[in-house]
Amino acid sequence: MSVEISKPASQTSDETVEVPVRRISFGDGMAALDRHFAGGGDLLTSHLLAALSSLFPDGEDFFVRSVRHYRDRVTDPHLRRQVKGFIGQEALHGREHRIFNERLAELGYPTRAVGRIVKTSGELRTRRAPAIANLAITAALEHFTATLAEVVLQSPELRDTGGAQVVTDLFTWHALEEAEHKAVAFDVYRAVGGSERLRIWTMRTIRPGLTAFVALIMSVSLARDPAARRPTRLRESWRYFRENPLITREVWKRLKDYDRRGFHPDDHDTTALVSEWRDRLFGSDGELNTRLAA
């Protein structure tokens, strides 16, 4: 299979962007989670967070492989440091979500089965698909996670839907780091000559495909949950779920902005937001300092 390659762009990145790797652990808080841990026991929100988390570990392994494949072709020293930070951050995201997913599996969510599907499909793509196409997928999905991360960091109502504090902390930390490294895979893709045509076509395929896959995971998960067979509870949860800031037209519009020729993740400036949350979580009185390894 041939894939269009453009002339490599200038290998530069924003040298002010830091991508720190934080040795952190949330595992000790997972054992006490109830099945419907989100939003004060909300049904659909719990299944949505479980569906998203089930994708992360093996999906992020795929991201790391896709970026690492081109690491030796990156010459800009700032981008090389950012790639190293990206790999470290994604590895830790995978580790912590695996722990969360194991607890969710114990509670009846199909996280193990979903993980196997993602792992198998990712490994198959790594072996069979052109490396530049895999990097295009990674850049597109990083725009997904960065967009959702920004909503998490901006919306106290959304963070409250995590319910259990350990879940809120896990997703907030993850959101901060997705915002920190949002441009890394994109910059590597551009630096090694990934074309605009492939980039845009990839997102136009990924956007509806991923949305449908998450909806399918939720449907299967709900079918296994006895609580979902109670119409009253399901209706109440749907009324609450419809107000979720993740499923708005504004979020969809932000995702579609990726289709614009000349788009770059830094077109939407999140510098102040990242700075605010770095201080809140890991500053001198940071909320998550106690979870960092000594």
Buried (B, 14 or more C-beta within 10 A) or exposed (E): EEBEEBEEEEBEBBEEBBBEBBEBEBBEBBEEBEBBBBBEBBBBBBBBBBBBBBBBBBBBBBBBBBBEBBBEEBEBEBBBBBBBBBBBBBBBBBBBBBBBBBBBBEBBBBBEBBBEBBBEEBBEBBEEBBBBBBBBBBBBBBBBBBBBBBBBBBBEEBBEBBBBEBBBBBBBBBBBBBBBBBBBBBBBBBBBBBBBEBBBBBBBEBBEEBBEBBEEBBEBBBEEBEBBEEEEBBEBBEEBBEEBBBEEEEBEEBBEBBEEEEBEBBEBEBEEBBEBBBEBBBEEEBBBEEBEEE
